Amino acid sequence: MSTNFLPTEIAHLTESTSIALAQSIEQMAISTSLSKQPIPTTYVRQGSGGTPILLLHGFDSSVFEFRRLLPLLAAENETWAVDLLGFGFTERLAGIPFSPAAIKTHLYYFWKTLIKEPIILVGASMGGAAAIDFSLEYPEAVKKLVLIDSAGFTTPPNIGKFLFPPLGYLATAFLSNPKIRQRISINAYHDKSFASLDAQVCAALHLKSQGWHQALIAFTKSGGYSCFGEKLSQIQQPTLILWGESDRILGTGDAYKFKEAIANSQLIWIKHCGHVPHLEQPQITAMHILKA
């Protein structure tokens, strides 16, 4: 299978799960209402049977975020991971808005084209906000919802209004700095040894994608995901909230707030874990998702 849409730096991957995921990535042109031209969309599909599981990555990330979790879930259920519009290796076509609304529309057409049945929707960090947004708009598509250290309760500061040229490119240049990305990676883990060289490669591969700078600036200027507030009470699906007890990125307060706001929800703390349980404690995370 051709993976020529991936950068040559995939040759620097060393962890077996990272290499296996790279070999599993596919790309399909998905027709949407966003553009006359179909959007080449990257995704991974593994496993069969059970309720399909769809994994949504966090901000400035890609399907590589699920390199350890996806095969564990796929051992029992058909499991998908997709690069959200404007992120990962999904193509950033000119003229398409990069905003939460556009992400939701693109995700719907991806689901409608390839999956076509109710799913267990799993969102990590910003992907959790995307999962909430999708579940509220298309409840018929979501059987169960899983939020992993999710964004979407606290509204982040809107720095987008300040990203006029050249500040936008300075901001993305800052985020592409290897030392900055490594510092963020270290803060995401409870066990700092997880911030390995392979992890650095996985986290930076999509920066080579055409339009990364422009799309990231456009998404930030859109305001990104804000607090869903009272809308959370409209979530009817059974919801599992998984949260690393040592999360230093979002903290732990929002975990309780999500549990209180979503009626049919369960909160489970992942011990010895920071912001990314799916990377730091994948076996435990997979166990809880499969039991949900």
C-alpha positions in Angstrom: 0.0 0.0 0.0 1.4 3.4 -1.0 2.2 5.8 1.8 3.8 8.5 -0.3 1.7 11.1 1.4 3.9 10.6 4.5 7.2 12.3 4.9 10.5 10.4 4.5 11.2 11.0 8.2 9.0 7.9 9.0 12.3 6.1 8.4 13.4 7.5 11.7 10.7 5.7 13.7 12.1 3.0 16.1 9.2 1.8 18.3 7.4 -1.2 16.8 4.0 0.3 17.4 4.9 3.5 15.5 6.4 1.6 12.6 3.3 -0.7 12.4 0.9 2.3 12.5 2.9 4.0 9.7 2.5 0.9 7.6 -1.3 0.9 8.2 -2.1 4.5 7.3 -4.4 4.9 4.3 -5.7 7.9 2.4 -9.1 8.3 0.7 -10.6 11.3 -1.1 -13.8 12.1 0.9 -16.5 14.1 -0.8 -18.0 16.8 1.5 -20.2 19.9 1.4 -17.1 22.0 2.2 -15.6 21.9 -1.3 -16.4 20.7 -4.8 -13.1 18.9 -4.6 -13.0 15.7 -2.4 -10.6 16.0 0.6 -7.8 13.4 0.7 -8.2 12.1 4.2 -5.8 10.0 6.2 -6.9 7.3 8.5 -6.2 3.9 10.0 -8.5 0.9 10.2 -7.7 -2.3 12.1 -9.7 -5.1 13.5 -13.3 -6.4 12.9 -16.5 -7.1 14.7 -18.2 -5.4 17.6 -19.3 -1.8 17.6 -16.8 0.3 15.5 -14.5 2.6 17.6 -13.4 5.9 16.1 -10.4 7.7 17.7 -10.0 11.5 17.5 -6.5 13.0 18.2 -5.7 16.2 20.0 -4.5 19.7 18.9 -1.6 19.8 16.4 -1.4 16.0 16.4 -2.2 13.0 14.1 -3.3 9.4 14.1 0.2 8.5 15.4 -1.1 9.6 18.8 -3.0 6.3 18.9 -0.1 4.0 17.9 -0.2 2.1 21.2 -4.0 2.2 21.9 -5.4 1.3 18.5 -4.0 -2.2 18.1 -5.2 -3.1 21.6 -8.8 -2.0 20.8 -8.6 -3.6 17.4 -8.0 -7.0 19.0 -11.7 -7.0 19.9 -13.4 -4.3 17.8 -13.2 -2.7 14.4 -11.2 0.4 15.2 -10.5 3.5 13.2 -8.4 6.6 13.7 -8.7 9.7 11.5 -6.7 12.9 10.9 -9.1 15.7 11.6 -9.5 18.4 9.0 -6.5 20.8 9.2 -4.4 18.4 11.2 -2.2 15.3 10.7 -1.7 14.3 7.1 -5.3 15.0 5.8 -4.8 17.4 2.9 -5.4 21.1 3.6 -7.2 22.2 0.4 -7.2 25.9 -0.4 -10.4 27.7 0.2 -11.7 25.4 3.0 -12.2 26.9 6.4 -10.3 25.3 9.3 -12.6 25.6 12.2 -14.6 23.4 14.6 -17.6 23.6 12.3 -15.6 22.5 9.3 -14.0 19.7 11.3 -17.4 18.5 12.3 -18.7 18.5 8.8 -15.6 16.7 7.4 -15.9 14.1 10.2 -19.5 13.4 9.4 -18.8 12.7 5.8 -15.9 10.5 6.7 -18.2 8.5 9.0 -21.0 8.5 6.4 -18.6 7.3 3.7 -16.6 4.6 5.4 -18.2 3.5 8.7 -22.0 4.1 8.2 -23.1 2.7 11.6 -23.3 4.0 15.2 -19.8 4.1 16.8 -18.0 4.4 20.1 -16.5 7.8 19.7 -13.2 8.4 21.6 -11.7 11.9 21.8 -8.4 12.8 23.5 -7.8 16.4 24.6 -9.0 18.7 21.8 -10.3 15.5 20.1 -12.6 15.2 23.1 -14.1 18.6 22.3 -14.5 17.5 18.6 -16.2 14.3 19.9 -18.6 16.3 22.0 -19.4 18.6 19.2 -20.0 15.7 16.8 -22.2 13.8 19.3 -24.4 16.8 19.9 -24.9 17.4 16.1 -25.2 13.8 15.0 -26.5 11.8 18.0 -27.7 9.0 15.6 -24.0 8.3 14.7 -22.7 7.9 18.3 -23.6 4.9 20.4 -21.2 5.7 23.2 -18.8 8.6 24.0 -15.4 8.4 25.6 -13.5 11.5 26.7 -9.8 11.2 27.5 -8.5 14.3 29.4 -10.9 16.3 27.3 -11.0 19.9 26.3 -14.4 21.5 25.9 -15.3 22.6 29.4 -12.9 25.5 30.0 -12.8 28.1 27.3 -9.1 28.8 26.3 -7.9 32.3 25.7 -8.7 33.5 22.2 -5.2 34.5 20.9 -6.3 34.1 17.3 -7.3 37.8 17.1 -3.6 38.7 17.6 -2.3 36.4 14.9 -2.0 38.9 12.1 1.1 38.7 9.9 3.9 38.1 10.8 2.8 37.0 14.3 0.9 33.9 12.9 4.1 32.5 11.3 6.1 33.4 14.4 3.7 31.4 16.5 3.8 28.4 14.3 7.6 28.7 14.1 7.6 28.6 17.9 5.4 25.5 17.9 7.6 23.8 15.3 10.7 24.3 17.4 12.0 20.8 18.5 12.9 22.0 22.0 9.5 23.5 22.5 7.7 20.4 21.3 9.9 18.2 23.5 9.1 20.4 26.5 5.4 20.0 25.8 5.9 16.3 25.4 7.7 16.0 28.8 4.8 17.9 30.5 2.2 15.6 29.0 3.6 12.5 30.8 3.8 11.4 34.4 6.8 9.2 33.5 9.2 11.5 31.6 10.9 8.5 30.0 7.9 8.3 27.6 9.2 11.5 26.0 11.5 9.4 23.8 13.2 10.1 20.5 10.5 8.0 18.8 7.8 10.1 20.5 9.5 13.3 19.2 9.5 11.9 15.6 5.8 10.8 15.9 4.8 14.3 17.2 6.6 16.2 14.4 5.9 14.1 11.3 2.8 16.1 10.3 4.7 19.4 10.4 6.1 18.4 7.0 2.6 18.4 5.5 1.8 21.2 3.0 -0.2 24.0 4.5 0.5 23.1 8.1 1.4 26.7 9.1 -1.6 28.2 7.3 -4.1 25.7 8.7 -2.9 26.0 12.3 -3.1 29.8 12.1 -6.6 29.6 10.5 -7.9 27.2 13.2 -6.5 29.4 16.0 -8.0 32.5 14.5 -11.4 30.7 14.3 -11.4 30.7 18.1 -11.0 26.9 18.3 -13.3 25.0 20.7 -15.0 26.9 23.4 -16.8 25.8 26.5 -19.9 23.7 25.7 -21.5 24.8 28.9 -25.2 23.8 29.2 -25.0 21.9 26.0 -23.3 19.1 27.9 -26.6 18.2 29.6 -28.0 17.4 26.1 -25.6 14.5 25.7 -27.7 11.4 25.9 -25.1 8.7 25.1 -23.5 6.7 27.9 -20.2 8.6 28.4 -17.0 7.4 29.9 -14.6 10.0 31.2 -11.0 8.8 31.5 -8.5 11.2 33.2 -4.9 10.9 34.1 -4.5 11.7 37.8 -1.3 13.7 37.1 -2.5 15.8 34.2 -0.4 18.9 34.1 -1.7 20.2 30.7 -5.4 20.6 31.6 -5.3 19.8 35.3 -7.9 17.6 36.9 -10.7 20.0 37.8 -12.6 19.7 34.5 -12.9 15.9 35.0 -15.3 16.4 37.9 -17.1 19.1 36.0 -17.7 16.9 33.0 -19.0 14.1 35.3 -21.5 16.6 36.9 -22.6 18.1 33.6 -23.2 14.8 31.6 -26.0 12.9 33.2 -25.2 9.4 32.0 -21.5 9.5 32.7 -18.8 7.6 34.6 -15.4 9.1 35.7 -12.4 6.8 36.0 -9.0 8.1 37.1 -5.9 6.6 35.5 -3.1 6.3 38.1 0.5 7.1 37.4 -0.6 9.0 34.3 -0.4 12.5 32.9 -2.4 14.1 30.0 -2.2 11.2 27.6 -3.4 7.9 29.1 -3.7 6.4 25.6 0.1 6.7 25.3 1.2 6.2 28.9 -1.2 3.6 30.1 -2.6 2.1 26.9 -3.5 -1.3 28.3 -5.6 0.2 31.1 -7.2 2.7 28.8 -8.1 0.0 26.3 -9.6 -2.2 29.0 -11.9 0.6 30.2 -13.0 1.5 26.7 -13.8 -2.1 25.7 -15.8 -2.5 29.0 -17.7 0.7 28.4 
